[in-house]
Amino acid sequence: MAFYGDPAELDRLAAGLRDKAARIPDKAARIRDDAARIRDDAAAYEARGRTARWVSGAATAYQRQLSRDRVDTDRQAAEIEHAAAARCVSRERVL
């Protein structure tokens, strides 16, 4: 047995890492697709809320909250996309 461990076991572990790394781009693409759907859903939700014809303080507050929610959703979608990009960078380091 070598100083660093069983060569066959090390090869098996390395192969497992390569297999996992090879799947990262697909997972990252799915994550980016999810982020796009989140943004689309938020935009549709905001658009529906803007068509409301209410005239009151509550209606104004509702529409302001829609805008805040949209900003939060965009931020979260950007974080998801950033995480997907980080996965791809990590994959490159493995390979």
C-alpha positions as CSV (number, residue, x, y, z in Angstrom):
1,M,0.0,0.0,0.0
2,A,1.3,3.4,-0.9
3,F,1.9,6.2,1.6
4,Y,-1.3,8.0,0.4
5,G,-3.6,5.0,0.4
6,D,-4.7,2.2,-1.8
7,P,-4.2,3.3,-5.4
8,A,-7.3,1.4,-6.6
9,E,-9.4,3.1,-4.0
10,L,-7.9,6.5,-4.9
11,D,-8.7,5.8,-8.5
12,R,-12.3,4.9,-7.6
13,L,-12.7,8.1,-5.6
14,A,-11.3,10.2,-8.4
15,A,-13.6,8.6,-10.9
16,G,-16.5,9.4,-8.6
17,L,-15.5,13.0,-8.4
18,R,-15.1,13.2,-12.2
19,D,-18.6,11.7,-12.6
20,K,-20.1,14.2,-10.2
21,A,-18.3,17.1,-11.8
22,A,-19.5,16.1,-15.3
23,R,-23.1,16.4,-14.0
24,I,-22.6,19.9,-12.7
25,P,-23.3,21.8,-16.0
26,D,-26.7,20.1,-16.3
27,K,-27.6,20.9,-12.7
28,A,-26.5,24.5,-13.2
29,A,-28.6,24.8,-16.4
30,R,-31.6,23.5,-14.5
31,I,-30.9,26.0,-11.7
32,R,-30.7,28.9,-14.2
33,D,-34.0,27.7,-15.8
34,D,-35.6,27.7,-12.3
35,A,-34.4,31.2,-11.7
36,A,-35.8,32.4,-15.0
37,R,-39.2,30.8,-14.1
38,I,-39.1,32.6,-10.8
39,R,-38.5,35.9,-12.5
40,D,-41.3,35.2,-15.1
41,D,-43.8,34.2,-12.3
42,A,-42.9,37.3,-10.3
43,A,-43.4,39.6,-13.4
44,A,-46.7,38.0,-14.2
45,Y,-47.8,38.4,-10.5
46,E,-46.8,42.0,-10.5
47,A,-48.5,42.7,-13.8
48,R,-51.8,41.1,-12.5
49,G,-51.6,43.3,-9.4
50,R,-51.0,46.4,-11.5
51,T,-54.2,45.8,-13.4
52,A,-56.3,46.0,-10.2
53,R,-58.5,49.0,-10.4
54,W,-58.9,49.6,-6.7
55,V,-58.6,53.1,-5.4
56,S,-57.7,53.2,-1.7
57,G,-54.7,53.3,0.6
58,A,-54.8,49.5,0.8
59,A,-54.6,49.2,-3.0
60,T,-51.6,51.6,-3.1
61,A,-49.9,49.6,-0.3
62,Y,-50.6,46.4,-2.2
63,Q,-49.0,47.7,-5.3
64,R,-46.0,49.0,-3.4
65,Q,-45.6,45.5,-1.8
66,L,-45.8,43.9,-5.2
67,S,-42.9,46.1,-6.3
68,R,-40.9,45.2,-3.2
69,D,-41.6,41.5,-3.7
70,R,-40.5,41.8,-7.3
71,V,-37.2,43.4,-6.3
72,D,-36.7,40.6,-3.7
73,T,-37.5,37.9,-6.2
74,D,-35.0,39.3,-8.7
75,R,-32.4,39.4,-6.0
76,Q,-33.0,35.8,-5.0
77,A,-33.0,34.7,-8.7
78,A,-29.7,36.4,-9.1
79,E,-28.3,34.6,-6.1
80,I,-29.5,31.3,-7.6
81,E,-27.8,32.1,-10.9
82,H,-24.7,33.1,-9.0
83,A,-24.7,29.7,-7.2
84,A,-25.1,27.9,-10.5
85,A,-22.2,29.8,-12.0
86,A,-20.1,28.9,-8.9
87,R,-20.9,25.3,-9.4
88,C,-19.5,25.4,-12.9
89,V,-16.3,27.1,-11.7
90,S,-16.0,24.5,-9.0
91,R,-16.4,21.8,-11.6
92,E,-13.5,23.2,-13.7
93,R,-11.3,23.0,-10.6
94,V,-12.1,19.3,-10.2
95,L,-11.4,18.5,-13.8
